[in-house]
Amino acid sequence: MRVLMAGASGLIGGALTARLRDAGHEVRRLVRRETRKPDEHRWDPPAGRIGEGAFDGVDAVVNLCGAPLFPARWSAARKQVLTDSRVEPTEVLAEEVAERGIPVLLNASAVGYYGDTGDRRVDESAPRGAGFLAGLCEAWERATAPARDAGARVVCLRTGLVLSGAGGLLGTLKPLFQLALGGRLGDGRQFMPWISITDEVSAIRFALERDAVSGPVNLAGPQPVPNAEFTAALGRALHRPAPWWVPGIALKTVLGQAAEEMALFGQRAVPNALEAAGFEFEHRDLDSALAAVL
């Protein structure tokens, strides 16, 4: 399969590119700088320009674009950056998929679509929740409409918290825990829908190769845990105590709405669509996932 990927330089994109190539797929990468390698094609989403030949013979498009959500205060300007970096590239790629008759589009999204779900389990049938992030995810997914309307198989990858030894969430937390500065956030009851980087890229490849998979798909492990439990498990994995507590009011004072929706909100999101399609997780519990990536 010949795959055109946007966002290939990120944590997930880099790992996915390697996995797909190991499986025998050809991966072309869209980049916004000058091209340096034969597999790169330059593009400019705001201008709607994509380098000549990028789509030639392409069987599927994978879009993982999006500016980092955290840590930074969500000012009005920052919210616009977060929106534009997701919706604009998706619109451009979805229109190209539609016009060129490309049969598959896999597009990034997030479990933040569900808002704060408390201890209620939510699968892909759950409605959109409240908050900026939920609205952003809805707009992000809605931007795939041209491809879907043209008959392409569209999969919206609602990703949870990806656990990787190469960065991401653990890249932020690991140094703090190694200094014995780890601890729960707020009351610690908010659920964290984690997934190992191994299962993340395996699930995306699974969705790419299985014609029966379409629509929203939760990329989260089958056993999401509350923040207090996650904190304790990470402390065990790093052989460090995690005695501290960061009050929710302190987080909101420093980071405002971003802290509330990214650290104090939680989603007990479960991967019903993946498991119904036959996907098997390598890491079904948090301890095994942390042991593998750390």
FENLINSUL-V682144 format. One record per run of one state. SS is the DSSP state (a for helix, b for strand, c for the rest). FROM is the first residue (numbers start at 1). LEN is the number of residues. If there is no record, write none. Layout:
# FENLINSUL-V682144
ss->[SS,SS]
from->[FROM,FROM]
len->[LEN,LEN]
This chain:
# FENLINSUL-V682144
ss->[c,b,c,a,c,b,c,b,a,c,b,c,b,c,a,c,b,a,c,b,c,a,c,a,c,b,c,b,c,b,a,c,b,c,b,c,b,a,c,b,c,b,a,c,b,c,a,c,a,c,b,c,a,c,a,c]
from->[1,2,7,11,23,26,32,40,45,48,49,51,60,64,76,101,104,111,115,121,123,132,143,145,150,153,160,161,165,167,168,179,183,186,191,193,194,197,210,215,220,225,227,239,244,247,248,256,257,265,268,270,272,277,286,294]
len->[1,5,4,12,3,6,8,5,3,1,2,9,4,12,25,3,7,4,6,2,9,11,2,5,3,7,1,4,2,1,11,4,3,5,2,1,3,13,5,5,5,2,12,5,3,1,8,1,8,3,2,2,5,9,8,1]
